[in-house]
Amino acid sequence: MPITAAVIVGILAGIVAPGWLWWAVSALIGLAAAIAWCVWRRPQVLVPLLFCAVAGYLSIQPWLGRELPAGHVRHRVDQGKWRVIGRIVDPPQVSGDRLRFVLAARELRQGERTLRGKGRIQVTVRAPFPELWRGDMVALSGHLRDIHNFCNPGGFDYKRYMALRGIHCRLYAQGESLQRIASDPKRWAARIDRFRAGIGEAMAAALQGHPETVAAVIQALTLGDRKGITDDLRTAFNRTGVSHVLAISGLHIGMVAASALYVLRALLVRIPVVVRNGCVIRGAAALSLLPVVFYGLLSGFSPSTQRAVIMTAFFLGGFWVGRPYNWPNVFAVAALVILVAFPPALFSISFQLSFAAVWAILLGVKALPFLTHGTDQPVWRRWGARSAGLAWVSMLATIGTLPLVMRYFNLVSWVGPVSNLVVVPLVGTVVVPAALAGVLCAPLSPTAAVFSWQIAAWGVRAILWFVENISRFEGVAWVSVTPTVVEIVLFYLFVALLFFWKRVHFRWVAMVVVLMATVADGVYWHHRRYDPERMVVTALDVGQGSANLLQLPGGYTVLVDGGGFSDSSVFDVGRSIVAPLLWYHKIKRVDLIVLSHPDSDHLNGLLYILRHFDVKEIWSNHEAAPTEGYRQWQEIIARRRLAHTAFERLPRSSVRAGVRFDILGPPADFAARSAGVRSGGSNNHSLVVRIAWGGISFLFPGDIEKAAEADLVARHGAERLGSTILLVPHHGSRNSSSEDFLRAVGPREAIASAGWHNPFHFPHPQVIERYRQAGCRLWRTDHCGAIQITVGDKAYRVQSCRSDCP
């Protein structure tokens, strides 16, 4: 366990402070020499652990992509269109009209130029496209692009996530350019994928009499295929605390191993020669690996499944060692092997959740062994103890994974321990065994396969009935804010001190230190959240769109627009960017939402916020749009009965949390106009809001263009338009930011919210030149990520999310 902990510390240090390669190599050599000397003289503990930590540091460095080898495809990004030839390394995934897969590049062609290629590429192909399998050699044409992050405080580091998978560039292609060069159906990967596809089709045909969600759940539990799991179904499982059963992981592999171990032990104990040689348990453990590996291959052998199989193999191998019940060391060895083979596994959610749950169960049961029972006790007492033990194990797993679930999913289910007592036994004893039996029977007897799948289907229907009915209750789940790493560490220290209270000699001091640190953390966040002498305005990096978070003095929270793409099913900005930022700042209530106009790149990111946050009030110009996003906007407001004041009744001037709000546009009667400012369409009808506090003012003009700018200058002049900081109108389009408008506003700072390499080339070079001539410093979210302005004591400070912001 200390060795594994040392390697983990080294890997984390490699992520936090990368690049010290030669220093680490020198330290490794020195420590190796020190170990040799210590072995010759006398044993040491600290030096070997330091050696393991440095080795962990070095092991993660190649995955960070800081120094890629010559010929790597990453060096060919933004160099025009390439014809790329390579092999598909994972099962292609179809989502709507798009095909996604990872390509191991072999060759790149550009005209008469041919280069050898190295590295992996994330490929997205638009329909039409042929049926492809893992292992196929393909050729396709497109532009190689760098992988880019949405850079926001507390946001997901997608670029690092892809780098840890060995992927450093992406390619978008049209289906017409995709050509399959060679296919080898005899490759083991292709055979497995074709077998899985055939089983999936047979399973779907056999379950046509059941709801579609039944077949989707069985395929997810058996084949690892979750494309049929809808967002509503996933939400229901999340709210009841059993979402983990939908993703094949250690739970499912463990259930298969336990079932196989039980059955094989019952069979081997009837064979005299096995009993005489004392090989019943060992033989059952060895043979149990066969169904475990089969299940792993059948489910696609994803990285999380691979880790589960390795963990289970070490678990079963524990029956062969001299001390088979030293399970903490067994699982520490499993974790060490996984990290040595694949250091980025440490940052996988499934790895963290699996080991957190396992350690919580192992240590919790060891610390509180009051559920043991003897064979001489009555049956009812033994079964009662077993039921209590199962409930306690479920509670331990929930406690062990609680802070990680809060950090990654921001949802805590109060009924999770109880729901697991219902759902997990059904999955482990009915659904998975019956579904796997159907898979084994399918090549021999289709009738037996259909019968087995029908049994699994009725088990799934019982699970769905339970999950859907429980999830309807409002109080079964709690949307949580995002805990910091410090808070997660404090939680685990506190739980450890509770479990091992009598074993820690300095328990009183340790508990006091942990509680004092927890109180200090709470005081810090309370002051940061509700500071009456501080205002923070953040222009979020949402790509080609606009979203702004205003944290006013005293904790009053305002959202001005929410960004968004035209199709939120492809990427939901509200769920993936805006909500995580709010949770990162410990915000669960939005006091005011301001929608400048109903375009998708301003509206669609607000839909998730309306559904999942406590929203007190909404401002908008009430102009309708013929889009699905606007239809949902109206539906959610009506269903949740949110306060949405008519535009003509909105106060033109108001004070909230000591901050003055002025609505400067559009005119109250804009809907009745037939010319002038109305000729510019919905952009020129954007709600224009100016806020001022402590001598610092902000102007949020939405997507207004020159016509609306001229109207604002004519109606308000520099006296009311003048602002310290300007959110650049219409993302910096050439038809906005006119000279007269900039002269009236007179900003010191300007923030352009635009997408990285956006097709509109916003902000336009002419607009950039206008701001330069106006003496205004221009910040861009496409280059700098989120821009944060902190206001206090009649001064302000501007910070960017990216350290390399130009």
Helices and strands as residue ranges (DSSP letters): H 2-16, H 21-41, H 46-60, G 61-64, G 73-76, E 81-88, E 93-95, E 98-110, E 113-116, E 120-126, E 137-146, H 158-163, E 167-174, G 175-177, E 179-182, H 188-206, H 212-223, H 231-239, G 243-246, H 250-268, H 272-276, H 280-298, H 303-317, G 318-320, H 327-341, G 343-347, H 349-367, H 379-409, E 411-413, H 416-426, I 427-431, H 432-441, H 446-471, G 474-476, E 477-479, H 485-499, H 507-530, E 535-539, E 547-551, G 553-555, E 557-562, H 573-573, I 574-578, H 579-584, E 589-590, E 592-594, H 600-612, E 614-615, E 618-619, H 628-640, G 647-649, E 653-656, E 659-665, G 670-672, G 676-680, G 682-685, E 688-693, E 696-700, H 706-721, E 725-727, G 729-732, H 739-745, E 749-752, H 765-773, E 777-780, H 781-784, E 787-792, E 795-800
